[in-house]
Amino acid sequence: MMNTPLIMTQMIERAEKYYSKKQVVSRTESGIQRFTYREIAERTRRLASSLEKLGIEKGDRIGTLAWNHHRHLEAYFAIPCSGAVLHTINLRLSPQHVSYIVNHSEDKLLLIDADVLPLIESIQEDIQHVEGFIIMTDAEELPETKLSPVYHYEKLIAQGDPAHPFAQEIDENDPAGMCYTSATTGNPKGVVYSHRGVVLHSLGLGLTDNLGIAERDTAMPVVPMFHVNAWGLPFAAVWFGSNLVLPGPYFTPKLLAELIESEKVTLTAGVPTIWLGLLHELEDNEYDTSSLRAVICGGSAAPKSMIKAFEQKHQIPFVHAYGMTETSPLVFTSSLKSYHDDLEEEEQYELKAKQGMTVPCIDIKVIGKDGEVKADGVEMGELLIRGPWIASEYYRDDRTEGAFKDGWLYTGDVVTVDGEGFVKIVDRTKDLIKSGGEWISSVDLENTLMAHEAIFEAAVIAVPHERWQERPVACVVLKEAYKDKVTKDEVIEFLKPQFAKWWLPDEVLFMDEIPKTSVGKFLKRALREQVQDKVKL
């Protein structure tokens, strides 16, 4: 067999050649803009040409702090197809963490949206090795800024060569991109993605039993392009010729619903908090969502009640998925097997609420205190993963030793696996609640709480207990119509038929909001700090 390299240039070149009429719909600060893949490819070549003129060389890291729009998409391909490394930076992180990331990765240039200027200006004294700043904006002139030197993205595009050839001397194992974890504790950890890993992961996204991304799709990644490369959707969509809808900055559930209706979106992806918001918008107002063939949900466990609401009330298929920054991210999808059609409806939803089966090319193990656990859906253990798009180390970080051992990634996620191979996340190792020597899953309690008609969000945390070591406390946000109308006793009564007595929370706290990470997950460390003085068990 021929040994041809798996590199990202083939992705954009294929879209340019075969899908030149397909569209990218981009929402920016001034509204909706539309481009064909022919135009996107030309602008990508122009950007690559301008980056070369600015002195970018093979292996240089270029950071981006930007929302989901066409300019970010062009950078997604122009940078790695020049032999450089696309470094997407989470613009919602603290200035200290952004400064750490830029310095640790040694970014040579930063491409930033205009609204991110205050963040970068606040840390400019700490990132003096950065050689230039490219501002992405619809305005004809650059905003006033202390940063220097600064370049106008669109002027670089205008000056670039529309026929600029992409780099030829790229090895498939060369770095193409990098992301940093969102750092709930300590400094963020860097993960580097190779061209080979990106290409194979994108192929995986196209498999029918995974996400099945295809030319006929119109994909809308709601998950930010700085969060594990928007789960790889932009790469796969461009390569396979799907239309792309990029929702831009500061979107709302209403805006997402309008884009789904107007652009006939077939596939969209985001974290559970996004879909909770969209669900409420669909319940309050009428939209035509008949084009949707799949809502992809990952980042944290989706409540079974939410899955049911999408599928039963709105006839929108809902697909649970699982991954991490370290896994590119696709590891599991909850696609039912053909013979599962014969199961009772409730049994089907039990499976759909799990993270699903391991996708092709990926191997897993689940390890408990006595070795591999039984595939009985009950015994719990830590999830270990390996595969061709799974990281083998952290970028220049001593924490590699604790997470990568014997060719496996130790995820820190506690799971069960059943006889069908369906994996269910029980908890993070640090979030499990140990009460009287027995484990309680905060995730199971949370998902059940969110099935209550009055509850909008729920997070369950451990609080120290003199006798039992730890006990669960439920932190609940009520829907607006139910504020001050639900009691602790009502919540506990709702849980009683579904859990053993010792699993029931000792306290229910009603809150205005639950703190979240920069990517929309519940921030339990902050919640524990917030709650510890309020609750004495």
JOZI-V757610 format. One line per field, one symbol per residue. psi: psi as a letter, one per 40 degrees, with the letter a starting at -180 (. if undefined). A space follows every 10 residues. Layout:
psi=???
//
This chain:
psi=iigiigiedd ddddddddfd eiihhhhade ahihiidddd dddddddddd dddeehihei hhihgiagid dddddddddd eeeahhghhh eeiidddddd ddddefhdih hiideedddd deeddefeeh eihhhhidid iiihieiiii ihddddddei heehiihdgh ieeihdiiii iegdiaiihi hhhidddddd dddddehdeb dfhideihhg hdhieegfff feddddddde fiihhheaif iidddddddd ddefhdhiha iddddddddd ddddihihee dhehhhhadi hhiddddddd dddefhhhhh iiaideeeeh diifhiidee deiidddddd ddeidaihii ehiiihhadf ahiigeedhi ihhiiiiefh ieiihfheed dddhhfeihh dehhiihiee ehhhhdiide eihhhfeihh hdddddddde ehdehdihhh ihhihddedi iihhhhhiid eeheehiddd ddddddeeii dedhidihhh idihiiieee ihgddddddd ddedhh.
//
